[in-house]
Amino acid sequence: QVQLVESGGGLVQAGGSLRLSCAASGSIGRINSMGWYRQAPGKQRELVALITSGGSTNYANSVKGRFTISRDNAKNTVYLQMNSLKPEDTAVYSCYANMGWSVHYDYWGQGTQVTVSS
């Protein structure tokens, strides 16, 4: 069993910053990639940022230049530094991890609310 535990969400004013953390625990095998998705009310879930085991990153166009994803492999933890936050960044942010060797499995955290006030 794998658990992804997120922390760091909250309420911030526009232009402010937040840092999300997600720690993986349990029967962790090979972590292929970790990242963050978000879902705003009435909208589909969308990829925010992803980082592979090799360190390659991928960002949604809407967050490029403002958000930075990083990971600590020794701690099985991924971080999302969010700067210059906008009201449209308001959403539930969920941690994601893809693990496994020949067979890959997807895991999700419970989600953390990020609210940006104007």
PyMOL commands that set and color helices and strands:
alter all, ss='L'
color gray80, all
select helices_A, chain A and resi 73-75+87-89
alter helices_A, ss='H'
color red, helices_A
select strands_A, chain A and resi 2-7+10-13+18-26+31-39+46-52+57-59+67-72+77-82+91-99+105-108+112-117
alter strands_A, ss='S'
color yellow, strands_A
deselect
rebuild
show_as cartoon
